[in-house]
Amino acid sequence: MEITVEGKRKPGYCNPEAVSTSDAVLIWLDTRDTQNQHRASRFCHHFVAMPTGEGETGMDPVFRQLPVARAREDAPDGDPEALLAEADVNKTGYRLSLWFPKDSLHGFDPAPGSRLGFYLAVQDVELGRQTLTVSDEFPFDSDPSQWASLELKA
């Protein structure tokens, strides 16, 4: 997955301990695509990624799993070292590339025709927040029935 943010006038602010006030990409995945349930299950995952904020200098990208709000049961924590991120930051924005190894998604079956529930929000301190479909007026952060479906093709 790759996300590009352009049009910034000042460098982004990224603090892994203050996700809600940072430039960040928020991703929700449901490995069972349960569109008829309003509370997340152990197959629902929430990830945050930031173009900077990790490493000795704070200039390495952040990519980690978070709990899904109001979930009936949390997905098992995957190996944080398995999540891969690469960032290219410049004066006017950034490009963030993310890789989700199969083992980082509990219950994932990569067979052709299988489906994933998916939702994405890009938040930027300067540019505002963009969501995939419904806005913050809907509980997409905790309700997998609000998420889109992705069908895997061979």
C-alpha positions as a LaTeX table, in Angstrom:
\begin{tabular}{lrrr}
\hline
Residue & $x$ (\AA) & $y$ (\AA) & $z$ (\AA) \\
\hline
Met1 & 0.00 & 0.00 & 0.00 \\
Glu2 & 1.31 & 3.44 & $-0.84$ \\
Ile3 & $-0.01$ & 6.81 & 0.31 \\
Thr4 & 1.17 & 10.18 & $-0.97$ \\
Val5 & 0.41 & 13.49 & 0.76 \\
Glu6 & 1.24 & 16.67 & $-1.17$ \\
Gly7 & 0.62 & 20.37 & $-0.74$ \\
Lys8 & 2.09 & 20.90 & 2.71 \\
Arg9 & 3.77 & 24.21 & 3.51 \\
Lys10 & 5.61 & 23.05 & 6.61 \\
Pro11 & 7.04 & 19.72 & 7.77 \\
Gly12 & 4.62 & 17.29 & 9.33 \\
Tyr13 & 4.28 & 16.63 & 13.03 \\
Cys14 & 4.50 & 12.94 & 13.93 \\
Asn15 & 4.39 & 11.66 & 17.49 \\
Pro16 & 3.64 & 7.95 & 17.97 \\
Glu17 & 2.41 & 8.69 & 21.50 \\
Ala18 & $-0.09$ & 11.33 & 20.27 \\
Val19 & $-1.67$ & 9.75 & 17.19 \\
Ser20 & $-4.80$ & 11.93 & 17.20 \\
Thr21 & $-2.73$ & 15.13 & 16.89 \\
Ser22 & $-0.14$ & 13.84 & 14.41 \\
Asp23 & 0.19 & 13.44 & 10.68 \\
Ala24 & $-0.80$ & 9.79 & 10.32 \\
Val25 & $-2.39$ & 7.16 & 8.14 \\
Leu26 & $-4.95$ & 5.03 & 9.99 \\
Ile27 & $-5.86$ & 1.66 & 8.50 \\
Trp28 & $-8.51$ & $-0.86$ & 9.53 \\
Leu29 & $-8.61$ & $-4.40$ & 8.13 \\
Asp30 & $-11.07$ & $-7.21$ & 8.76 \\
Thr31 & $-9.74$ & $-10.55$ & 7.54 \\
Arg32 & $-13.29$ & $-12.01$ & 7.53 \\
Asp33 & $-15.06$ & $-8.99$ & 5.97 \\
Thr34 & $-18.00$ & $-9.21$ & 8.36 \\
Gln35 & $-20.19$ & $-6.48$ & 6.93 \\
Asn36 & $-23.14$ & $-7.36$ & 9.17 \\
Gln37 & $-21.44$ & $-6.87$ & 12.56 \\
His38 & $-21.21$ & $-3.50$ & 14.27 \\
Arg39 & $-18.47$ & $-4.43$ & 16.75 \\
Ala40 & $-14.98$ & $-5.52$ & 15.79 \\
Ser41 & $-13.92$ & $-9.14$ & 16.35 \\
Arg42 & $-10.53$ & $-10.79$ & 16.76 \\
Phe43 & $-10.22$ & $-10.70$ & 12.96 \\
Cys44 & $-10.31$ & $-6.88$ & 12.88 \\
His45 & $-7.04$ & $-4.97$ & 12.93 \\
His46 & $-6.15$ & $-1.31$ & 13.32 \\
Phe47 & $-2.80$ & 0.09 & 12.24 \\
Val48 & $-1.19$ & 3.51 & 12.39 \\
Ala49 & 1.61 & 4.66 & 10.11 \\
Met50 & 3.54 & 7.93 & 10.17 \\
Pro51 & 6.29 & 9.14 & 7.85 \\
Thr52 & 8.57 & 9.98 & 10.81 \\
Gly53 & 8.73 & 9.46 & 14.56 \\
Glu54 & 10.88 & 6.34 & 15.11 \\
Gly55 & 14.57 & 5.56 & 15.32 \\
Glu56 & 17.43 & 7.36 & 17.04 \\
Thr57 & 16.86 & 10.59 & 15.12 \\
Gly58 & 13.08 & 10.33 & 14.99 \\
Met59 & 13.22 & 10.38 & 11.19 \\
Asp60 & 12.31 & 6.72 & 10.57 \\
Pro61 & 8.69 & 5.83 & 9.72 \\
Val62 & 6.27 & 4.52 & 12.33 \\
Phe63 & 4.10 & 1.47 & 11.59 \\
Arg64 & 2.35 & $-0.38$ & 14.38 \\
Gln65 & $-0.81$ & $-2.17$ & 15.39 \\
Leu66 & $-3.34$ & $-0.54$ & 17.73 \\
Pro67 & $-6.49$ & $-1.94$ & 19.33 \\
Val68 & $-9.79$ & $-1.37$ & 17.52 \\
Ala69 & $-12.06$ & 0.91 & 19.55 \\
Arg70 & $-14.94$ & $-0.89$ & 21.34 \\
Ala71 & $-13.91$ & $-4.29$ & 19.93 \\
Arg72 & $-15.60$ & $-7.37$ & 21.41 \\
Glu73 & $-12.21$ & $-9.05$ & 21.29 \\
Asp74 & $-8.84$ & $-7.67$ & 20.16 \\
Ala75 & $-6.88$ & $-9.24$ & 17.33 \\
Pro76 & $-3.71$ & $-10.91$ & 18.58 \\
Asp77 & $-0.73$ & $-8.59$ & 18.39 \\
Gly78 & 1.45 & $-9.46$ & 15.44 \\
Asp79 & 5.22 & $-9.19$ & 15.46 \\
Pro80 & 5.90 & $-5.43$ & 15.25 \\
Glu81 & 9.17 & $-6.14$ & 13.44 \\
Ala82 & 7.22 & $-7.88$ & 10.64 \\
Leu83 & 5.37 & $-4.69$ & 9.61 \\
Leu84 & 7.44 & $-2.90$ & 7.00 \\
Ala85 & 7.35 & 0.79 & 6.19 \\
Glu86 & 9.36 & 3.09 & 3.96 \\
Ala87 & 8.97 & 6.86 & 3.77 \\
Asp88 & 10.20 & 9.61 & 1.49 \\
Val89 & 9.69 & 13.00 & 3.14 \\
Asn90 & 10.22 & 16.35 & 1.43 \\
Lys91 & 9.29 & 20.01 & 2.06 \\
Thr92 & 5.84 & 19.72 & 0.51 \\
Gly93 & 4.71 & 16.29 & 1.66 \\
Tyr94 & 5.60 & 12.63 & 1.89 \\
Arg95 & 5.17 & 9.20 & 0.34 \\
Leu96 & 4.59 & 6.31 & 2.72 \\
Ser97 & 4.85 & 2.69 & 1.54 \\
Leu98 & 3.51 & $-0.07$ & 3.80 \\
Trp99 & 3.71 & $-3.86$ & 3.65 \\
Phe100 & 1.52 & $-6.21$ & 5.69 \\
Pro101 & 3.08 & $-9.68$ & 5.81 \\
Lys102 & 0.47 & $-12.46$ & 5.83 \\
Asp103 & 1.35 & $-13.46$ & 9.38 \\
Ser104 & 0.62 & $-9.93$ & 10.67 \\
Leu105 & $-3.12$ & $-10.34$ & 9.92 \\
His106 & $-4.90$ & $-12.81$ & 12.20 \\
Gly107 & $-7.22$ & $-15.08$ & 10.20 \\
Phe108 & $-5.99$ & $-13.92$ & 6.80 \\
Asp109 & $-6.50$ & $-16.40$ & 3.94 \\
Pro110 & $-4.91$ & $-15.03$ & 0.77 \\
Ala111 & $-6.89$ & $-17.35$ & $-1.55$ \\
Pro112 & $-8.26$ & $-15.73$ & $-4.72$ \\
Gly113 & $-11.80$ & $-14.60$ & $-4.17$ \\
Ser114 & $-11.34$ & $-14.04$ & $-0.46$ \\
Arg115 & $-12.36$ & $-10.65$ & 0.84 \\
Leu116 & $-11.05$ & $-8.16$ & 3.35 \\
Gly117 & $-12.89$ & $-5.39$ & 5.13 \\
Phe118 & $-10.89$ & $-2.18$ & 4.64 \\
Tyr119 & $-11.00$ & 1.40 & 5.80 \\
Leu120 & $-8.48$ & 4.23 & 5.58 \\
Ala121 & $-8.19$ & 7.71 & 7.06 \\
Val122 & $-5.35$ & 10.12 & 6.34 \\
Gln123 & $-5.01$ & 12.83 & 8.94 \\
Asp124 & $-2.78$ & 15.83 & 8.51 \\
Val125 & $-2.25$ & 18.58 & 11.05 \\
Glu126 & $-2.07$ & 21.20 & 8.30 \\
Leu127 & $-4.34$ & 19.81 & 5.54 \\
Gly128 & $-7.07$ & 18.18 & 7.63 \\
Arg129 & $-8.48$ & 14.67 & 7.56 \\
Gln130 & $-9.55$ & 12.59 & 4.56 \\
Thr131 & $-11.52$ & 9.39 & 4.96 \\
Leu132 & $-12.16$ & 6.63 & 2.44 \\
Thr133 & $-15.95$ & 6.85 & 2.40 \\
Val134 & $-18.03$ & 8.02 & 5.37 \\
Ser135 & $-16.82$ & 10.92 & 7.51 \\
Asp136 & $-16.15$ & 11.23 & 11.22 \\
Glu137 & $-19.90$ & 11.55 & 11.79 \\
Phe138 & $-20.02$ & 7.75 & 11.47 \\
Pro139 & $-18.27$ & 5.32 & 13.86 \\
Phe140 & $-15.94$ & 3.80 & 11.25 \\
Asp141 & $-13.16$ & 3.50 & 13.83 \\
Ser142 & $-15.15$ & 0.89 & 15.76 \\
Asp143 & $-17.78$ & $-0.45$ & 13.33 \\
Pro144 & $-16.58$ & $-2.85$ & 10.60 \\
Ser145 & $-19.95$ & $-2.61$ & 8.84 \\
Gln146 & $-18.81$ & 0.89 & 7.77 \\
Trp147 & $-15.71$ & $-0.47$ & 6.00 \\
Ala148 & $-15.35$ & $-1.15$ & 2.29 \\
Ser149 & $-14.73$ & $-4.66$ & 0.91 \\
Leu150 & $-11.63$ & $-5.62$ & $-1.04$ \\
Glu151 & $-11.70$ & $-8.78$ & $-3.13$ \\
Leu152 & $-8.38$ & $-10.51$ & $-3.70$ \\
Lys153 & $-7.66$ & $-11.55$ & $-7.28$ \\
Ala154 & $-5.08$ & $-14.04$ & $-8.50$ \\
\hline
\end{tabular}
